[in-house]
Each structure stands twice: as C-alpha cells, then as structure tokens.
Amino acid sequence: MAESTDVFDIIHTTRAMRRLKPDPVPDELIRKILEAGICAANGSNRQTWRFLVVKDRAIKERVQHFYKRAFDEWVGPRYQNSAPPPGSTAEKYTRQHAAVEYLTDHFHEAPVWIVACLDEGDSTPNRASGASIYPAVQNMLLAARALGLGATLTSRHLRYEEEVEATLGLPKGVHSYAILPIGYPMGRFGPVGRGALSDFVYEDRWGNPYSAAQ
C-alpha cells in the first residue's frame, strides 16, 4: 500500500514505521508534510509552533548518541519488564521491541527528521502546551502516510532534553516536543492494532461501559 486519499483508510493504516530506507526524500514531499502540519488547530491560534528540518548526518549522529543512551537506560528495560498492551500479543510486542531497537540503532540514517517545537518565550510549559503542537504532529504523520512515506512520533530524546536541544541549536525559549524520522518504509502499511473501544471508552460515569462499543 502506498499513496491513499481516503481519510479513514489513512487513519486506520498509519502505523509507526520504524524501519526506514536511507534513500533521499524529495523536498516537495517534506514541504507537503509541513504544510499539513501548520493546518492543525493550536492554542488560541497563536501558532507558536516551529519546525526544524534536519538532514545533516553529523547532527543526527550526535543526537542518536543520547537516543541510544535513553534506550539502554529506560526503553529496553521497560519492554523486558512489561506485559503486552491492549490490542497486542506477546509475539507482536516482541516484534515491536525489535523495531524500536532497530530505529534506535539506525535513527541517524533516516534521511529527514522533522523536529516539532514550540516557541514558548518566557512562559513555563504546562499540561496544555502539547495541545499547540501534537495536533500538527498527527497531521504530519497522516500526510506522510498519504504520500507513502514512513514516520513515527518519538519523544525519547527528551530524557536528555538539554543536551539534545543544544545539539540541535534551539534558541532560548524554544523547546522540542517530538522528532519525526521520515523515509521510505522497508515494510508495508497495514491495519493499526490498538484494541477494542470497550477497552478504553466509558459512558457517563468512569468504568460504565460505552453502549455503542462492539
């Protein structure tokens, strides 16, 4: 499956694609992805989002050092000590772990990164801050899928936020919220498995089953 125009097909097949080819991605496709991002809703329509497109291999290698360190200290042990989430199985969870480890080792080889940031000035980030950037991130993930490109939302670098943001050259008051590695996928798009609505949705009162869940 490559390009698609049906929004529900795109939504239901936008998997996290962690195995990416190093082949160059045309600038016009990245531009389309970014344009989709800035169509998103954001707090008070202030448009404080900023996006850094990274192609420089040396920069990506320096960031990958901290990305790998976070895997060794946090992500890897979490996979080893956690049960599969709803909608998954032990086999699928093992494959996911392998894909995450692959991305960790090859993070710097993704041809393009989009670093999603907010220019927050002197204000302190809070729980509402993500509402001004993550809708844009989701738009970009869906746009990448529509163009036949693989991508995933990763925020693991925030374990070493100061070091990574210094490496990326972000100015004071600008903070990163996600990195999207983008490239042509090695695997195929397919149905997203997240579990049934009944696992996550309640009606009127917390814990009360949602009547329309199947």
C-alpha positions as a Python dict, from the first residue, in 0.01 Angstrom:
ca = {
    (1, 'M'): (0, 0, 0),
    (2, 'A'): (142, 337, -98),
    (3, 'E'): (-46, 659, -153),
    (4, 'S'): (-409, 680, -43),
    (5, 'T'): (-666, 958, -42),
    (6, 'D'): (-938, 812, 180),
    (7, 'V'): (-904, 973, 521),
    (8, 'F'): (-1033, 671, 714),
    (9, 'D'): (-803, 434, 525),
    (10, 'I'): (-512, 665, 606),
    (11, 'I'): (-606, 684, 975),
    (12, 'H'): (-651, 309, 1009),
    (13, 'T'): (-320, 226, 839),
    (14, 'T'): (-88, 491, 984),
    (15, 'R'): (140, 255, 1169),
    (16, 'A'): (459, 362, 1341),
    (17, 'M'): (712, 283, 1068),
    (18, 'R'): (1047, 241, 1241),
    (19, 'R'): (1243, 67, 967),
    (20, 'L'): (1321, 327, 703),
    (21, 'K'): (1532, 321, 390),
    (22, 'P'): (1817, 574, 375),
    (23, 'D'): (1706, 682, 24),
    (24, 'P'): (1661, 1059, -15),
    (25, 'V'): (1309, 1201, 18),
    (26, 'P'): (1219, 1479, -228),
    (27, 'D'): (1188, 1823, -72),
    (28, 'E'): (843, 1870, -225),
    (29, 'L'): (709, 1579, -21),
    (30, 'I'): (855, 1716, 302),
    (31, 'R'): (701, 2051, 214),
    (32, 'K'): (359, 1886, 178),
    (33, 'I'): (401, 1723, 516),
    (34, 'L'): (494, 2053, 680),
    (35, 'E'): (202, 2231, 513),
    (36, 'A'): (-29, 1967, 659),
    (37, 'G'): (125, 2034, 999),
    (38, 'I'): (51, 2404, 1000),
    (39, 'C'): (-312, 2338, 908),
    (40, 'A'): (-366, 2193, 1256),
    (41, 'A'): (-551, 2357, 1541),
    (42, 'N'): (-341, 2518, 1814),
    (43, 'G'): (-399, 2709, 2135),
    (44, 'S'): (-564, 3049, 2077),
    (45, 'N'): (-446, 3028, 1715),
    (46, 'R'): (-117, 3178, 1833),
    (47, 'Q'): (83, 2945, 1607),
    (48, 'T'): (380, 2921, 1838),
    (49, 'W'): (493, 2602, 1665),
    (50, 'R'): (830, 2588, 1496),
    (51, 'F'): (968, 2302, 1287),
    (52, 'L'): (1332, 2218, 1233),
    (53, 'V'): (1407, 2001, 929),
    (54, 'V'): (1730, 1809, 989),
    (55, 'K'): (1922, 1641, 708),
    (56, 'D'): (2277, 1690, 837),
    (57, 'R'): (2420, 1346, 916),
    (58, 'A'): (2664, 1479, 1176),
    (59, 'I'): (2386, 1645, 1378),
    (60, 'K'): (2174, 1332, 1363),
    (61, 'E'): (2464, 1116, 1480),
    (62, 'R'): (2519, 1336, 1785),
    (63, 'V'): (2151, 1319, 1875),
    (64, 'Q'): (2145, 943, 1817),
    (65, 'H'): (2405, 904, 2092),
    (66, 'F'): (2156, 1032, 2350),
    (67, 'Y'): (1868, 847, 2185),
    (68, 'K'): (2057, 519, 2225),
    (69, 'R'): (2152, 603, 2580),
    (70, 'A'): (1786, 655, 2669),
    (71, 'F'): (1703, 318, 2514),
    (72, 'D'): (1968, 140, 2717),
    (73, 'E'): (1864, 305, 3042),
    (74, 'W'): (1488, 321, 3006),
    (75, 'V'): (1314, 186, 2694),
    (76, 'G'): (1486, -152, 2670),
    (77, 'P'): (1423, -247, 3036),
    (78, 'R'): (1061, -130, 3005),
    (79, 'Y'): (995, -370, 2719),
    (80, 'Q'): (1157, -654, 2907),
    (81, 'N'): (951, -595, 3221),
    (82, 'S'): (611, -502, 3072),
    (83, 'A'): (318, -710, 2952),
    (84, 'P'): (172, -650, 2603),
    (85, 'P'): (-76, -359, 2596),
    (86, 'P'): (-442, -396, 2484),
    (87, 'G'): (-474, -496, 2120),
    (88, 'S'): (-135, -668, 2118),
    (89, 'T'): (7, -1013, 2188),
    (90, 'A'): (339, -1133, 2326),
    (91, 'E'): (455, -1206, 1970),
    (92, 'K'): (351, -864, 1840),
    (93, 'Y'): (507, -693, 2141),
    (94, 'T'): (835, -874, 2075),
    (95, 'R'): (828, -758, 1712),
    (96, 'Q'): (756, -404, 1825),
    (97, 'H'): (1051, -417, 2063),
    (98, 'A'): (1273, -534, 1777),
    (99, 'A'): (1150, -248, 1557),
    (100, 'V'): (1214, 5, 1834),
    (101, 'E'): (1564, -131, 1880),
    (102, 'Y'): (1622, -112, 1505),
    (103, 'L'): (1516, 252, 1496),
    (104, 'T'): (1742, 322, 1791),
    (105, 'D'): (2045, 186, 1608),
    (106, 'H'): (1956, 348, 1275),
    (107, 'F'): (1792, 669, 1395),
    (108, 'H'): (2057, 885, 1232),
    (109, 'E'): (2014, 709, 897),
    (110, 'A'): (1658, 831, 842),
    (111, 'P'): (1701, 1077, 554),
    (112, 'V'): (1492, 1353, 710),
    (113, 'W'): (1390, 1448, 1061),
    (114, 'I'): (1122, 1697, 1147),
    (115, 'V'): (1174, 1830, 1499),
    (116, 'A'): (845, 1966, 1630),
    (117, 'C'): (896, 2259, 1868),
    (118, 'L'): (712, 2535, 2048),
    (119, 'D'): (846, 2887, 2087),
    (120, 'E'): (731, 2943, 2442),
    (121, 'G'): (933, 3253, 2519),
    (122, 'D'): (949, 3318, 2890),
    (123, 'S'): (640, 3110, 2974),
    (124, 'T'): (666, 2778, 3156),
    (125, 'P'): (542, 2469, 2968),
    (126, 'N'): (239, 2302, 3128),
    (127, 'R'): (-9, 2023, 3058),
    (128, 'A'): (-185, 2232, 2794),
    (129, 'S'): (130, 2307, 2598),
    (130, 'G'): (116, 1991, 2391),
    (131, 'A'): (-226, 2093, 2256),
    (132, 'S'): (-44, 2350, 2042),
    (133, 'I'): (198, 2107, 1879),
    (134, 'Y'): (76, 1746, 1887),
    (135, 'P'): (-223, 1805, 1653),
    (136, 'A'): (32, 1933, 1400),
    (137, 'V'): (245, 1623, 1460),
    (138, 'Q'): (-51, 1396, 1392),
    (139, 'N'): (-136, 1586, 1075),
    (140, 'M'): (221, 1534, 956),
    (141, 'L'): (211, 1162, 1034),
    (142, 'L'): (-111, 1125, 837),
    (143, 'A'): (31, 1329, 549),
    (144, 'A'): (342, 1113, 539),
    (145, 'R'): (124, 802, 524),
    (146, 'A'): (-84, 954, 243),
    (147, 'L'): (238, 1010, 47),
    (148, 'G'): (362, 657, 101),
    (149, 'L'): (630, 765, 348),
    (150, 'G'): (706, 601, 680),
    (151, 'A'): (732, 800, 1001),
    (152, 'T'): (682, 774, 1374),
    (153, 'L'): (642, 1010, 1667),
    (154, 'T'): (930, 976, 1909),
    (155, 'S'): (998, 1185, 2217),
    (156, 'R'): (1262, 969, 2382),
    (157, 'H'): (1526, 1237, 2325),
    (158, 'L'): (1354, 1439, 2598),
    (159, 'R'): (1525, 1215, 2852),
    (160, 'Y'): (1830, 1423, 2758),
    (161, 'E'): (1641, 1736, 2663),
    (162, 'E'): (1908, 1993, 2737),
    (163, 'E'): (2186, 1804, 2560),
    (164, 'V'): (1977, 1730, 2251),
    (165, 'E'): (1832, 2078, 2222),
    (166, 'A'): (2182, 2223, 2248),
    (167, 'T'): (2296, 1987, 1972),
    (168, 'L'): (2004, 2099, 1758),
    (169, 'G'): (2089, 2463, 1824),
    (170, 'L'): (1746, 2557, 1959),
    (171, 'P'): (1739, 2912, 2097),
    (172, 'K'): (1628, 3005, 2447),
    (173, 'G'): (1254, 2967, 2495),
    (174, 'V'): (1217, 2710, 2214),
    (175, 'H'): (1157, 2352, 2324),
    (176, 'S'): (1124, 2031, 2127),
    (177, 'Y'): (824, 1806, 2177),
    (178, 'A'): (885, 1531, 1920),
    (179, 'I'): (1117, 1414, 1647),
    (180, 'L'): (966, 1255, 1337),
    (181, 'P'): (1216, 1043, 1140),
    (182, 'I'): (1082, 1023, 784),
    (183, 'G'): (1175, 799, 493),
    (184, 'Y'): (1051, 533, 258),
    (185, 'P'): (944, 232, 466),
    (186, 'M'): (1109, -106, 442),
    (187, 'G'): (786, -276, 545),
    (188, 'R'): (424, -240, 441),
    (189, 'F'): (147, -27, 577),
    (190, 'G'): (-136, -221, 734),
    (191, 'P'): (-413, -216, 991),
    (192, 'V'): (-334, -45, 1319),
    (193, 'G'): (-396, -261, 1627),
    (194, 'R'): (-495, -67, 1937),
    (195, 'G'): (-760, -285, 2099),
    (196, 'A'): (-1138, -253, 2111),
    (197, 'L'): (-1332, 61, 2203),
    (198, 'S'): (-1464, -125, 2505),
    (199, 'D'): (-1109, -133, 2644),
    (200, 'F'): (-1086, 246, 2657),
    (201, 'V'): (-1426, 416, 2639),
    (202, 'Y'): (-1681, 472, 2916),
    (203, 'E'): (-2021, 637, 2912),
    (204, 'D'): (-2148, 900, 3160),
    (205, 'R'): (-1951, 753, 3452),
    (206, 'W'): (-1596, 626, 3472),
    (207, 'G'): (-1598, 248, 3435),
    (208, 'N'): (-1951, 239, 3290),
    (209, 'P'): (-1937, 52, 2953),
    (210, 'Y'): (-1987, 258, 2639),
    (211, 'S'): (-2316, 145, 2489),
    (212, 'A'): (-2202, 168, 2125),
    (213, 'A'): (-1881, -31, 2177),
    (214, 'Q'): (-1866, -365, 1999),
}
